[in-house]
Amino acid sequence: MAYGGPCYAKDNNIEAGFASQKNFIGVYILKQSAFKMFVNELKNATHGKGVVRFTNPDKIDFDVIQKMLKTTYDTPDIICG
């Protein structure tokens, strides 16, 4: 838990997080290379810099989110600032 929500960290650096907001569920991918690689595969979501927003939990594309998380873990890139 960090910043009030669940997150994944590697080497004490938060790389991904999740949050339930008022109008959406947010998945935060903090490594831009992993985010940009798969963001165009998301059909039922909007996105901003490092966040994917799902307004309907039933439409979360867990396969794409899994790819983003795996790539985030595997890449040595630094997180975005």
PyMOL Python script that loads the backbone (N, CA, C, O; Angstrom):
from pymol import cmd

cmd.read_pdbstr("""\
ATOM      1  N   MET A   1       0.842  -1.182   0.000  1.00  0.00           N
ATOM      2  CA  MET A   1       0.000   0.000   0.000  1.00  0.00           C
ATOM      3  C   MET A   1       0.889   1.247   0.000  1.00  0.00           C
ATOM      4  O   MET A   1       1.826   1.368   0.789  1.00  0.00           O
ATOM      5  N   ALA A   2       0.572   2.145  -0.888  1.00  0.00           N
ATOM      6  CA  ALA A   2       1.268   3.435  -0.931  1.00  0.00           C
ATOM      7  C   ALA A   2       0.330   4.438  -1.585  1.00  0.00           C
ATOM      8  O   ALA A   2      -0.463   4.073  -2.453  1.00  0.00           O
ATOM      9  N   TYR A   3       0.413   5.664  -1.186  1.00  0.00           N
ATOM     10  CA  TYR A   3      -0.437   6.716  -1.728  1.00  0.00           C
ATOM     11  C   TYR A   3      -1.920   6.356  -1.614  1.00  0.00           C
ATOM     12  O   TYR A   3      -2.729   6.789  -2.434  1.00  0.00           O
ATOM     13  N   GLY A   4      -2.272   5.569  -0.606  1.00  0.00           N
ATOM     14  CA  GLY A   4      -3.660   5.231  -0.346  1.00  0.00           C
ATOM     15  C   GLY A   4      -4.225   4.107  -1.191  1.00  0.00           C
ATOM     16  O   GLY A   4      -5.442   3.920  -1.211  1.00  0.00           O
ATOM     17  N   GLY A   5      -3.393   3.352  -1.887  1.00  0.00           N
ATOM     18  CA  GLY A   5      -3.906   2.272  -2.721  1.00  0.00           C
ATOM     19  C   GLY A   5      -2.912   1.156  -2.885  1.00  0.00           C
ATOM     20  O   GLY A   5      -1.733   1.313  -2.571  1.00  0.00           O
ATOM     21  N   PRO A   6      -3.387   0.016  -3.380  1.00  0.00           N
ATOM     22  CA  PRO A   6      -2.477  -1.103  -3.612  1.00  0.00           C
ATOM     23  C   PRO A   6      -1.538  -0.808  -4.780  1.00  0.00           C
ATOM     24  O   PRO A   6      -1.923  -0.158  -5.752  1.00  0.00           O
ATOM     25  N   CYS A   7      -0.313  -1.290  -4.672  1.00  0.00           N
ATOM     26  CA  CYS A   7       0.657  -1.057  -5.729  1.00  0.00           C
ATOM     27  C   CYS A   7       1.691  -2.175  -5.747  1.00  0.00           C
ATOM     28  O   CYS A   7       1.793  -2.967  -4.811  1.00  0.00           O
ATOM     29  N   TYR A   8       2.444  -2.217  -6.820  1.00  0.00           N
ATOM     30  CA  TYR A   8       3.561  -3.138  -6.953  1.00  0.00           C
ATOM     31  C   TYR A   8       4.843  -2.321  -6.986  1.00  0.00           C
ATOM     32  O   TYR A   8       4.941  -1.314  -7.687  1.00  0.00           O
ATOM     33  N   ALA A   9       5.811  -2.773  -6.221  1.00  0.00           N
ATOM     34  CA  ALA A   9       7.097  -2.082  -6.180  1.00  0.00           C
ATOM     35  C   ALA A   9       8.222  -3.085  -6.412  1.00  0.00           C
ATOM     36  O   ALA A   9       8.123  -4.253  -6.034  1.00  0.00           O
ATOM     37  N   LYS A  10       9.274  -2.612  -7.032  1.00  0.00           N
ATOM     38  CA  LYS A  10      10.478  -3.411  -7.240  1.00  0.00           C
ATOM     39  C   LYS A  10      11.652  -2.534  -6.834  1.00  0.00           C
ATOM     40  O   LYS A  10      11.773  -1.395  -7.283  1.00  0.00           O
ATOM     41  N   ASP A  11      12.508  -3.068  -5.989  1.00  0.00           N
ATOM     42  CA  ASP A  11      13.659  -2.305  -5.487  1.00  0.00           C
ATOM     43  C   ASP A  11      13.210  -0.993  -4.833  1.00  0.00           C
ATOM     44  O   ASP A  11      13.845   0.048  -5.006  1.00  0.00           O
ATOM     45  N   ASN A  12      12.128  -1.058  -4.094  1.00  0.00           N
ATOM     46  CA  ASN A  12      11.557   0.087  -3.376  1.00  0.00           C
ATOM     47  C   ASN A  12      11.047   1.203  -4.285  1.00  0.00           C
ATOM     48  O   ASN A  12      10.839   2.325  -3.820  1.00  0.00           O
ATOM     49  N   ASN A  13      10.842   0.918  -5.561  1.00  0.00           N
ATOM     50  CA  ASN A  13      10.271   1.880  -6.496  1.00  0.00           C
ATOM     51  C   ASN A  13       8.907   1.386  -6.950  1.00  0.00           C
ATOM     52  O   ASN A  13       8.787   0.280  -7.478  1.00  0.00           O
ATOM     53  N   ILE A  14       7.887   2.195  -6.748  1.00  0.00           N
ATOM     54  CA  ILE A  14       6.543   1.816  -7.187  1.00  0.00           C
ATOM     55  C   ILE A  14       6.515   1.850  -8.705  1.00  0.00           C
ATOM     56  O   ILE A  14       6.894   2.846  -9.320  1.00  0.00           O
ATOM     57  N   GLU A  15       6.062   0.752  -9.308  1.00  0.00           N
ATOM     58  CA  GLU A  15       6.026   0.647 -10.761  1.00  0.00           C
ATOM     59  C   GLU A  15       4.613   0.572 -11.313  1.00  0.00           C
ATOM     60  O   GLU A  15       4.390   0.902 -12.478  1.00  0.00           O
ATOM     61  N   ALA A  16       3.649   0.142 -10.495  1.00  0.00           N
ATOM     62  CA  ALA A  16       2.262   0.031 -10.938  1.00  0.00           C
ATOM     63  C   ALA A  16       1.353   0.149  -9.724  1.00  0.00           C
ATOM     64  O   ALA A  16       1.731  -0.210  -8.609  1.00  0.00           O
ATOM     65  N   GLY A  17       0.153   0.657  -9.958  1.00  0.00           N
ATOM     66  CA  GLY A  17      -0.790   0.804  -8.867  1.00  0.00           C
ATOM     67  C   GLY A  17      -2.222   0.734  -9.366  1.00  0.00           C
ATOM     68  O   GLY A  17      -2.483   0.769 -10.568  1.00  0.00           O
ATOM     69  N   PHE A  18      -3.138   0.633  -8.421  1.00  0.00           N
ATOM     70  CA  PHE A  18      -4.557   0.511  -8.729  1.00  0.00           C
ATOM     71  C   PHE A  18      -5.338   1.428  -7.800  1.00  0.00           C
ATOM     72  O   PHE A  18      -4.958   1.616  -6.645  1.00  0.00           O
ATOM     73  N   ALA A  19      -6.429   1.997  -8.304  1.00  0.00           N
ATOM     74  CA  ALA A  19      -7.248   2.852  -7.466  1.00  0.00           C
ATOM     75  C   ALA A  19      -8.688   2.835  -7.954  1.00  0.00           C
ATOM     76  O   ALA A  19      -8.949   2.814  -9.157  1.00  0.00           O
ATOM     77  N   SER A  20      -9.604   2.844  -7.020  1.00  0.00           N
ATOM     78  CA  SER A  20     -11.017   2.968  -7.331  1.00  0.00           C
ATOM     79  C   SER A  20     -11.406   4.420  -7.108  1.00  0.00           C
ATOM     80  O   SER A  20     -11.485   4.883  -5.971  1.00  0.00           O
ATOM     81  N   GLN A  21     -11.647   5.126  -8.188  1.00  0.00           N
ATOM     82  CA  GLN A  21     -12.041   6.525  -8.121  1.00  0.00           C
ATOM     83  C   GLN A  21     -13.570   6.621  -8.191  1.00  0.00           C
ATOM     84  O   GLN A  21     -14.245   5.601  -8.326  1.00  0.00           O
ATOM     85  N   LYS A  22     -14.105   7.806  -8.104  1.00  0.00           N
ATOM     86  CA  LYS A  22     -15.557   7.978  -8.113  1.00  0.00           C
ATOM     87  C   LYS A  22     -16.192   7.471  -9.407  1.00  0.00           C
ATOM     88  O   LYS A  22     -17.234   6.816  -9.372  1.00  0.00           O
ATOM     89  N   ASN A  23     -15.571   7.772 -10.543  1.00  0.00           N
ATOM     90  CA  ASN A  23     -16.175   7.423 -11.835  1.00  0.00           C
ATOM     91  C   ASN A  23     -15.407   6.376 -12.634  1.00  0.00           C
ATOM     92  O   ASN A  23     -15.787   6.065 -13.762  1.00  0.00           O
ATOM     93  N   PHE A  24     -14.346   5.834 -12.076  1.00  0.00           N
ATOM     94  CA  PHE A  24     -13.572   4.845 -12.830  1.00  0.00           C
ATOM     95  C   PHE A  24     -12.659   4.051 -11.905  1.00  0.00           C
ATOM     96  O   PHE A  24     -12.404   4.427 -10.761  1.00  0.00           O
ATOM     97  N   ILE A  25     -12.180   2.941 -12.446  1.00  0.00           N
ATOM     98  CA  ILE A  25     -11.120   2.169 -11.802  1.00  0.00           C
ATOM     99  C   ILE A  25      -9.851   2.480 -12.578  1.00  0.00           C
ATOM    100  O   ILE A  25      -9.815   2.326 -13.798  1.00  0.00           O
ATOM    101  N   GLY A  26      -8.822   2.912 -11.887  1.00  0.00           N
ATOM    102  CA  GLY A  26      -7.583   3.300 -12.541  1.00  0.00           C
ATOM    103  C   GLY A  26      -6.484   2.276 -12.347  1.00  0.00           C
ATOM    104  O   GLY A  26      -6.273   1.765 -11.247  1.00  0.00           O
ATOM    105  N   VAL A  27      -5.790   1.987 -13.432  1.00  0.00           N
ATOM    106  CA  VAL A  27      -4.596   1.143 -13.396  1.00  0.00           C
ATOM    107  C   VAL A  27      -3.451   2.058 -13.816  1.00  0.00           C
ATOM    108  O   VAL A  27      -3.451   2.602 -14.920  1.00  0.00           O
ATOM    109  N   TYR A  28      -2.486   2.220 -12.931  1.00  0.00           N
ATOM    110  CA  TYR A  28      -1.379   3.148 -13.155  1.00  0.00           C
ATOM    111  C   TYR A  28      -0.124   2.353 -13.506  1.00  0.00           C
ATOM    112  O   TYR A  28       0.371   1.567 -12.699  1.00  0.00           O
ATOM    113  N   ILE A  29       0.379   2.565 -14.710  1.00  0.00           N
ATOM    114  CA  ILE A  29       1.597   1.918 -15.190  1.00  0.00           C
ATOM    115  C   ILE A  29       2.646   3.019 -15.293  1.00  0.00           C
ATOM    116  O   ILE A  29       2.542   3.896 -16.150  1.00  0.00           O
ATOM    117  N   LEU A  30       3.644   2.979 -14.438  1.00  0.00           N
ATOM    118  CA  LEU A  30       4.579   4.098 -14.333  1.00  0.00           C
ATOM    119  C   LEU A  30       5.811   4.003 -15.226  1.00  0.00           C
ATOM    120  O   LEU A  30       6.617   4.932 -15.264  1.00  0.00           O
ATOM    121  N   LYS A  31       5.963   2.914 -15.929  1.00  0.00           N
ATOM    122  CA  LYS A  31       7.043   2.825 -16.923  1.00  0.00           C
ATOM    123  C   LYS A  31       6.433   3.082 -18.293  1.00  0.00           C
ATOM    124  O   LYS A  31       5.667   2.268 -18.810  1.00  0.00           O
ATOM    125  N   GLN A  32       6.781   4.217 -18.869  1.00  0.00           N
ATOM    126  CA  GLN A  32       6.162   4.656 -20.116  1.00  0.00           C
ATOM    127  C   GLN A  32       6.328   3.674 -21.265  1.00  0.00           C
ATOM    128  O   GLN A  32       5.428   3.561 -22.097  1.00  0.00           O
ATOM    129  N   SER A  33       7.436   2.967 -21.340  1.00  0.00           N
ATOM    130  CA  SER A  33       7.626   2.015 -22.437  1.00  0.00           C
ATOM    131  C   SER A  33       6.599   0.893 -22.355  1.00  0.00           C
ATOM    132  O   SER A  33       6.050   0.491 -23.381  1.00  0.00           O
ATOM    133  N   ALA A  34       6.331   0.386 -21.173  1.00  0.00           N
ATOM    134  CA  ALA A  34       5.334  -0.674 -20.995  1.00  0.00           C
ATOM    135  C   ALA A  34       3.932  -0.141 -21.257  1.00  0.00           C
ATOM    136  O   ALA A  34       3.103  -0.829 -21.852  1.00  0.00           O
ATOM    137  N   PHE A  35       3.670   1.077 -20.817  1.00  0.00           N
ATOM    138  CA  PHE A  35       2.359   1.692 -21.020  1.00  0.00           C
ATOM    139  C   PHE A  35       2.078   1.883 -22.505  1.00  0.00           C
ATOM    140  O   PHE A  35       1.027   1.477 -23.001  1.00  0.00           O
ATOM    141  N   LYS A  36       3.010   2.496 -23.206  1.00  0.00           N
ATOM    142  CA  LYS A  36       2.810   2.812 -24.622  1.00  0.00           C
ATOM    143  C   LYS A  36       2.751   1.566 -25.504  1.00  0.00           C
ATOM    144  O   LYS A  36       2.093   1.570 -26.544  1.00  0.00           O
ATOM    145  N   MET A  37       3.433   0.512 -25.093  1.00  0.00           N
ATOM    146  CA  MET A  37       3.490  -0.705 -25.896  1.00  0.00           C
ATOM    147  C   MET A  37       2.106  -1.353 -26.058  1.00  0.00           C
ATOM    148  O   MET A  37       1.822  -1.946 -27.099  1.00  0.00           O
ATOM    149  N   PHE A  38       1.256  -1.245 -25.050  1.00  0.00           N
ATOM    150  CA  PHE A  38      -0.008  -1.978 -25.066  1.00  0.00           C
ATOM    151  C   PHE A  38      -1.257  -1.106 -24.982  1.00  0.00           C
ATOM    152  O   PHE A  38      -2.363  -1.629 -25.117  1.00  0.00           O
ATOM    153  N   VAL A  39      -1.126   0.175 -24.768  1.00  0.00           N
ATOM    154  CA  VAL A  39      -2.298   1.022 -24.534  1.00  0.00           C
ATOM    155  C   VAL A  39      -3.266   1.016 -25.713  1.00  0.00           C
ATOM    156  O   VAL A  39      -4.472   1.155 -25.509  1.00  0.00           O
ATOM    157  N   ASN A  40      -2.779   0.861 -26.919  1.00  0.00           N
ATOM    158  CA  ASN A  40      -3.664   0.848 -28.086  1.00  0.00           C
ATOM    159  C   ASN A  40      -4.488  -0.429 -28.189  1.00  0.00           C
ATOM    160  O   ASN A  40      -5.437  -0.483 -28.972  1.00  0.00           O
ATOM    161  N   GLU A  41      -4.149  -1.450 -27.421  1.00  0.00           N
ATOM    162  CA  GLU A  41      -4.926  -2.687 -27.415  1.00  0.00           C
ATOM    163  C   GLU A  41      -6.173  -2.587 -26.544  1.00  0.00           C
ATOM    164  O   GLU A  41      -7.047  -3.451 -26.617  1.00  0.00           O
ATOM    165  N   LEU A  42      -6.265  -1.550 -25.728  1.00  0.00           N
ATOM    166  CA  LEU A  42      -7.404  -1.399 -24.828  1.00  0.00           C
ATOM    167  C   LEU A  42      -8.584  -0.800 -25.578  1.00  0.00           C
ATOM    168  O   LEU A  42      -8.491   0.306 -26.111  1.00  0.00           O
ATOM    169  N   LYS A  43      -9.687  -1.527 -25.619  1.00  0.00           N
ATOM    170  CA  LYS A  43     -10.854  -1.088 -26.380  1.00  0.00           C
ATOM    171  C   LYS A  43     -11.910  -0.407 -25.515  1.00  0.00           C
ATOM    172  O   LYS A  43     -12.628   0.463 -26.006  1.00  0.00           O
ATOM    173  N   ASN A  44     -12.020  -0.775 -24.253  1.00  0.00           N
ATOM    174  CA  ASN A  44     -13.093  -0.274 -23.400  1.00  0.00           C
ATOM    175  C   ASN A  44     -12.575   0.638 -22.294  1.00  0.00           C
ATOM    176  O   ASN A  44     -13.073   0.613 -21.168  1.00  0.00           O
ATOM    177  N   ALA A  45     -11.577   1.435 -22.628  1.00  0.00           N
ATOM    178  CA  ALA A  45     -10.970   2.277 -21.600  1.00  0.00           C
ATOM    179  C   ALA A  45     -10.496   3.584 -22.212  1.00  0.00           C
ATOM    180  O   ALA A  45     -10.258   3.681 -23.416  1.00  0.00           O
ATOM    181  N   THR A  46     -10.365   4.580 -21.356  1.00  0.00           N
ATOM    182  CA  THR A  46      -9.693   5.815 -21.743  1.00  0.00           C
ATOM    183  C   THR A  46      -8.349   5.808 -21.022  1.00  0.00           C
ATOM    184  O   THR A  46      -8.126   5.012 -20.109  1.00  0.00           O
ATOM    185  N   HIS A  47      -7.475   6.687 -21.434  1.00  0.00           N
ATOM    186  CA  HIS A  47      -6.168   6.712 -20.786  1.00  0.00           C
ATOM    187  C   HIS A  47      -5.582   8.104 -20.790  1.00  0.00           C
ATOM    188  O   HIS A  47      -5.931   8.953 -21.610  1.00  0.00           O
ATOM    189  N   GLY A  48      -4.690   8.308 -19.858  1.00  0.00           N
ATOM    190  CA  GLY A  48      -3.929   9.547 -19.746  1.00  0.00           C
ATOM    191  C   GLY A  48      -2.473   9.159 -19.618  1.00  0.00           C
ATOM    192  O   GLY A  48      -2.097   8.042 -19.974  1.00  0.00           O
ATOM    193  N   LYS A  49      -1.648  10.057 -19.119  1.00  0.00           N
ATOM    194  CA  LYS A  49      -0.225   9.762 -18.966  1.00  0.00           C
ATOM    195  C   LYS A  49      -0.030   8.748 -17.840  1.00  0.00           C
ATOM    196  O   LYS A  49      -0.020   9.109 -16.663  1.00  0.00           O
ATOM    197  N   GLY A  50       0.125   7.488 -18.208  1.00  0.00           N
ATOM    198  CA  GLY A  50       0.397   6.448 -17.227  1.00  0.00           C
ATOM    199  C   GLY A  50      -0.808   5.851 -16.542  1.00  0.00           C
ATOM    200  O   GLY A  50      -0.641   4.991 -15.677  1.00  0.00           O
ATOM    201  N   VAL A  51      -2.026   6.266 -16.888  1.00  0.00           N
ATOM    202  CA  VAL A  51      -3.220   5.702 -16.258  1.00  0.00           C
ATOM    203  C   VAL A  51      -4.180   5.181 -17.322  1.00  0.00           C
ATOM    204  O   VAL A  51      -4.394   5.809 -18.359  1.00  0.00           O
ATOM    205  N   VAL A  52      -4.745   4.025 -17.034  1.00  0.00           N
ATOM    206  CA  VAL A  52      -5.811   3.454 -17.849  1.00  0.00           C
ATOM    207  C   VAL A  52      -7.065   3.527 -16.998  1.00  0.00           C
ATOM    208  O   VAL A  52      -7.063   3.083 -15.849  1.00  0.00           O
ATOM    209  N   ARG A  53      -8.148   4.087 -17.555  1.00  0.00           N
ATOM    210  CA  ARG A  53      -9.383   4.277 -16.799  1.00  0.00           C
ATOM    211  C   ARG A  53     -10.491   3.390 -17.355  1.00  0.00           C
ATOM    212  O   ARG A  53     -10.823   3.452 -18.538  1.00  0.00           O
ATOM    213  N   PHE A  54     -11.052   2.567 -16.481  1.00  0.00           N
ATOM    214  CA  PHE A  54     -12.184   1.719 -16.840  1.00  0.00           C
ATOM    215  C   PHE A  54     -13.413   2.223 -16.101  1.00  0.00           C
ATOM    216  O   PHE A  54     -13.429   2.235 -14.870  1.00  0.00           O
ATOM    217  N   THR A  55     -14.442   2.637 -16.831  1.00  0.00           N
ATOM    218  CA  THR A  55     -15.667   3.120 -16.192  1.00  0.00           C
ATOM    219  C   THR A  55     -16.611   1.982 -15.846  1.00  0.00           C
ATOM    220  O   THR A  55     -17.538   2.166 -15.058  1.00  0.00           O
ATOM    221  N   ASN A  56     -16.389   0.818 -16.418  1.00  0.00           N
ATOM    222  CA  ASN A  56     -17.220  -0.348 -16.140  1.00  0.00           C
ATOM    223  C   ASN A  56     -16.301  -1.509 -15.770  1.00  0.00           C
ATOM    224  O   ASN A  56     -15.519  -1.966 -16.605  1.00  0.00           O
ATOM    225  N   PRO A  57     -16.384  -1.990 -14.535  1.00  0.00           N
ATOM    226  CA  PRO A  57     -15.491  -3.080 -14.116  1.00  0.00           C
ATOM    227  C   PRO A  57     -15.643  -4.351 -14.953  1.00  0.00           C
ATOM    228  O   PRO A  57     -14.700  -5.133 -15.070  1.00  0.00           O
ATOM    229  N   ASP A  58     -16.815  -4.557 -15.528  1.00  0.00           N
ATOM    230  CA  ASP A  58     -17.040  -5.752 -16.350  1.00  0.00           C
ATOM    231  C   ASP A  58     -16.285  -5.705 -17.672  1.00  0.00           C
ATOM    232  O   ASP A  58     -16.162  -6.726 -18.348  1.00  0.00           O
ATOM    233  N   LYS A  59     -15.785  -4.550 -18.045  1.00  0.00           N
ATOM    234  CA  LYS A  59     -15.094  -4.398 -19.326  1.00  0.00           C
ATOM    235  C   LYS A  59     -13.578  -4.274 -19.181  1.00  0.00           C
ATOM    236  O   LYS A  59     -12.893  -3.901 -20.134  1.00  0.00           O
ATOM    237  N   ILE A  60     -13.054  -4.583 -18.004  1.00  0.00           N
ATOM    238  CA  ILE A  60     -11.603  -4.540 -17.808  1.00  0.00           C
ATOM    239  C   ILE A  60     -10.964  -5.648 -18.631  1.00  0.00           C
ATOM    240  O   ILE A  60     -11.359  -6.810 -18.525  1.00  0.00           O
ATOM    241  N   ASP A  61      -9.992  -5.299 -19.438  1.00  0.00           N
ATOM    242  CA  ASP A  61      -9.281  -6.273 -20.265  1.00  0.00           C
ATOM    243  C   ASP A  61      -8.069  -6.773 -19.481  1.00  0.00           C
ATOM    244  O   ASP A  61      -6.978  -6.208 -19.563  1.00  0.00           O
ATOM    245  N   PHE A  62      -8.285  -7.841 -18.724  1.00  0.00           N
ATOM    246  CA  PHE A  62      -7.241  -8.361 -17.847  1.00  0.00           C
ATOM    247  C   PHE A  62      -6.042  -8.907 -18.617  1.00  0.00           C
ATOM    248  O   PHE A  62      -4.926  -8.908 -18.098  1.00  0.00           O
ATOM    249  N   ASP A  63      -6.257  -9.366 -19.838  1.00  0.00           N
ATOM    250  CA  ASP A  63      -5.128  -9.867 -20.635  1.00  0.00           C
ATOM    251  C   ASP A  63      -4.142  -8.746 -20.958  1.00  0.00           C
ATOM    252  O   ASP A  63      -2.931  -8.931 -20.843  1.00  0.00           O
ATOM    253  N   VAL A  64      -4.655  -7.590 -21.361  1.00  0.00           N
ATOM    254  CA  VAL A  64      -3.780  -6.461 -21.683  1.00  0.00           C
ATOM    255  C   VAL A  64      -3.129  -5.914 -20.414  1.00  0.00           C
ATOM    256  O   VAL A  64      -1.945  -5.576 -20.417  1.00  0.00           O
ATOM    257  N   ILE A  65      -3.894  -5.829 -19.338  1.00  0.00           N
ATOM    258  CA  ILE A  65      -3.323  -5.358 -18.069  1.00  0.00           C
ATOM    259  C   ILE A  65      -2.206  -6.298 -17.625  1.00  0.00           C
ATOM    260  O   ILE A  65      -1.169  -5.842 -17.144  1.00  0.00           O
ATOM    261  N   GLN A  66      -2.408  -7.601 -17.782  1.00  0.00           N
ATOM    262  CA  GLN A  66      -1.374  -8.573 -17.418  1.00  0.00           C
ATOM    263  C   GLN A  66      -0.112  -8.358 -18.262  1.00  0.00           C
ATOM    264  O   GLN A  66       1.000  -8.417 -17.737  1.00  0.00           O
ATOM    265  N   LYS A  67      -0.277  -8.112 -19.556  1.00  0.00           N
ATOM    266  CA  LYS A  67       0.880  -7.853 -20.421  1.00  0.00           C
ATOM    267  C   LYS A  67       1.629  -6.596 -19.966  1.00  0.00           C
ATOM    268  O   LYS A  67       2.859  -6.576 -19.926  1.00  0.00           O
ATOM    269  N   MET A  68       0.871  -5.552 -19.625  1.00  0.00           N
ATOM    270  CA  MET A  68       1.500  -4.313 -19.161  1.00  0.00           C
ATOM    271  C   MET A  68       2.286  -4.550 -17.874  1.00  0.00           C
ATOM    272  O   MET A  68       3.414  -4.077 -17.732  1.00  0.00           O
ATOM    273  N   LEU A  69       1.688  -5.280 -16.943  1.00  0.00           N
ATOM    274  CA  LEU A  69       2.359  -5.535 -15.668  1.00  0.00           C
ATOM    275  C   LEU A  69       3.605  -6.396 -15.851  1.00  0.00           C
ATOM    276  O   LEU A  69       4.634  -6.142 -15.225  1.00  0.00           O
ATOM    277  N   LYS A  70       3.515  -7.411 -16.707  1.00  0.00           N
ATOM    278  CA  LYS A  70       4.679  -8.271 -16.945  1.00  0.00           C
ATOM    279  C   LYS A  70       5.807  -7.483 -17.601  1.00  0.00           C
ATOM    280  O   LYS A  70       6.969  -7.615 -17.217  1.00  0.00           O
ATOM    281  N   THR A  71       5.461  -6.663 -18.589  1.00  0.00           N
ATOM    282  CA  THR A  71       6.467  -5.846 -19.260  1.00  0.00           C
ATOM    283  C   THR A  71       7.072  -4.833 -18.282  1.00  0.00           C
ATOM    284  O   THR A  71       8.278  -4.584 -18.307  1.00  0.00           O
ATOM    285  N   THR A  72       6.237  -4.257 -17.433  1.00  0.00           N
ATOM    286  CA  THR A  72       6.732  -3.331 -16.415  1.00  0.00           C
ATOM    287  C   THR A  72       7.751  -4.015 -15.524  1.00  0.00           C
ATOM    288  O   THR A  72       8.800  -3.447 -15.222  1.00  0.00           O
ATOM    289  N   TYR A  73       7.448  -5.224 -15.108  1.00  0.00           N
ATOM    290  CA  TYR A  73       8.363  -5.966 -14.230  1.00  0.00           C
ATOM    291  C   TYR A  73       9.665  -6.309 -14.957  1.00  0.00           C
ATOM    292  O   TYR A  73      10.748  -6.208 -14.381  1.00  0.00           O
ATOM    293  N   ASP A  74       9.553  -6.714 -16.220  1.00  0.00           N
ATOM    294  CA  ASP A  74      10.711  -7.210 -16.963  1.00  0.00           C
ATOM    295  C   ASP A  74      11.635  -6.110 -17.496  1.00  0.00           C
ATOM    296  O   ASP A  74      12.817  -6.371 -17.716  1.00  0.00           O
ATOM    297  N   THR A  75      11.142  -4.918 -17.706  1.00  0.00           N
ATOM    298  CA  THR A  75      11.954  -3.866 -18.321  1.00  0.00           C
ATOM    299  C   THR A  75      12.791  -3.124 -17.266  1.00  0.00           C
ATOM    300  O   THR A  75      12.325  -2.883 -16.152  1.00  0.00           O
ATOM    301  N   PRO A  76      14.015  -2.771 -17.626  1.00  0.00           N
ATOM    302  CA  PRO A  76      14.875  -2.050 -16.672  1.00  0.00           C
ATOM    303  C   PRO A  76      14.646  -0.530 -16.709  1.00  0.00           C
ATOM    304  O   PRO A  76      15.344   0.204 -16.008  1.00  0.00           O
ATOM    305  N   ASP A  77      13.699  -0.047 -17.499  1.00  0.00           N
ATOM    306  CA  ASP A  77      13.463   1.399 -17.597  1.00  0.00           C
ATOM    307  C   ASP A  77      13.159   2.009 -16.233  1.00  0.00           C
ATOM    308  O   ASP A  77      12.729   1.320 -15.308  1.00  0.00           O
ATOM    309  N   ILE A  78      13.390   3.300 -16.127  1.00  0.00           N
ATOM    310  CA  ILE A  78      13.026   4.001 -14.898  1.00  0.00           C
ATOM    311  C   ILE A  78      11.565   4.439 -15.013  1.00  0.00           C
ATOM    312  O   ILE A  78      11.018   4.517 -16.113  1.00  0.00           O
ATOM    313  N   ILE A  79      10.941   4.722 -13.873  1.00  0.00           N
ATOM    314  CA  ILE A  79       9.556   5.147 -13.888  1.00  0.00           C
ATOM    315  C   ILE A  79       9.464   6.588 -14.355  1.00  0.00           C
ATOM    316  O   ILE A  79      10.421   7.355 -14.247  1.00  0.00           O
ATOM    317  N   CYS A  80       8.278   6.950 -14.883  1.00  0.00           N
ATOM    318  CA  CYS A  80       8.085   8.329 -15.360  1.00  0.00           C
ATOM    319  C   CYS A  80       7.976   9.262 -14.172  1.00  0.00           C
ATOM    320  O   CYS A  80       7.643   8.840 -13.065  1.00  0.00           O
ATOM    321  N   GLY A  81       8.252  10.501 -14.402  1.00  0.00           N
ATOM    322  CA  GLY A  81       8.230  11.484 -13.330  1.00  0.00           C
ATOM    323  C   GLY A  81       7.103  12.445 -13.416  1.00  0.00           C
ATOM    324  O   GLY A  81       6.975  13.326 -12.566  1.00  0.00           O
TER     325      GLY A  81
END
""", "prot")
cmd.dss("prot")
cmd.show_as("cartoon", "prot")
cmd.util.cbc("prot")
cmd.orient("prot")
